[in-house]
Amino acid sequence: MGKIADIVHRNLETTQDLSSLSVLMVNISSLISRHFQQQLVNKTELLFDTIDSSEVNVAKSIAKFLRNVRYRYQPLLERCNNVFLSNVDHLDLDSISKILSVYK
């Protein structure tokens, strides 16, 4: 995982796919420095508008990353919340339960 974290770090500036990045962020969250965490949050903010508002899994991964690194960044959490709320009619009970567990 350390090698993957290093690859993500080296390629962060050119990364344009938030869906893939969000999954990697969750998986490397326990290995990265505070500085790298901040870089990932900044990149996520820049790319957030590139995802479709129906991409609940991306928002869930971002919220999970923030929880894993114990980084409460309100603007990004609010954007994730907006994705969840705009899709609540399409979520099943299991999905809602998983989203709520991220916020515990």
C-alpha positions in Angstrom: 0.0 0.0 0.0 2.9 2.3 0.6 4.0 2.0 -3.0 0.4 2.8 -4.1 0.4 5.9 -1.8 3.7 7.0 -3.4 2.3 6.6 -6.9 -0.8 8.6 -6.0 1.3 11.3 -4.5 3.6 11.5 -7.6 0.6 11.6 -10.0 -1.8 13.8 -7.9 -1.4 16.9 -10.1 -2.4 15.1 -13.3 -5.2 13.0 -11.8 -8.6 13.9 -13.2 -10.8 11.0 -12.1 -12.3 11.6 -8.7 -14.1 8.2 -8.7 -10.8 6.3 -8.8 -9.0 8.8 -6.6 -11.6 8.6 -3.9 -11.3 4.8 -3.7 -7.5 5.1 -3.5 -7.8 7.8 -0.8 -9.8 5.5 1.5 -7.3 2.7 1.0 -4.1 4.7 1.7 -5.6 6.9 4.4 -3.8 5.2 7.2 -0.4 5.6 5.5 -0.2 9.3 4.6 1.0 12.4 6.2 -1.1 15.4 7.2 0.4 17.4 4.4 -0.6 14.7 1.9 -4.1 14.5 3.4 -4.4 18.3 2.8 -3.3 17.9 -0.8 -5.8 15.2 -1.4 -8.6 17.3 0.1 -7.6 20.2 -2.1 -7.6 18.0 -5.2 -10.9 16.5 -4.2 -12.4 20.0 -4.0 -11.1 20.8 -7.4 -12.5 17.7 -9.0 -15.8 17.5 -7.1 -17.7 19.5 -9.7 -16.6 17.0 -12.4 -18.7 14.2 -11.0 -22.3 13.6 -11.7 -24.6 14.5 -8.8 -25.8 10.9 -8.7 -22.4 9.5 -7.8 -23.3 8.5 -4.3 -20.4 6.0 -4.0 -17.8 8.8 -4.7 -19.3 11.0 -2.1 -19.4 8.1 0.4 -15.7 7.3 -0.3 -14.8 11.0 0.3 -16.7 11.1 3.6 -15.1 7.8 4.6 -11.6 9.2 3.8 -12.3 12.3 5.9 -13.5 10.1 8.8 -10.5 7.8 8.5 -8.0 10.6 8.7 -10.1 12.4 11.4 -10.2 15.5 9.2 -13.4 17.4 9.5 -13.6 19.7 6.5 -17.0 21.2 6.5 -17.2 22.5 2.9 -16.4 19.1 1.5 -18.7 17.3 3.9 -21.5 19.6 2.8 -20.9 18.8 -0.8 -21.1 15.1 0.0 -24.3 15.7 2.0 -25.8 17.4 -1.0 -25.1 14.4 -3.2 -26.7 12.1 -0.6 -29.7 14.3 -0.1 -30.3 14.7 -3.9 -30.3 10.9 -4.3 -32.2 9.8 -1.2 -35.2 8.7 -3.2 -33.0 6.3 -5.1 -31.1 4.8 -2.2 -32.1 1.5 -0.6 -32.0 0.9 3.2 -28.6 -0.8 3.0 -27.1 2.2 1.2 -28.5 4.6 3.7 -27.3 2.5 6.6 -23.7 2.5 5.1 -23.8 6.3 4.6 -24.9 6.8 8.2 -22.2 4.5 9.5 -19.6 6.7 7.8 -20.8 9.6 9.8 -20.6 7.9 13.2 
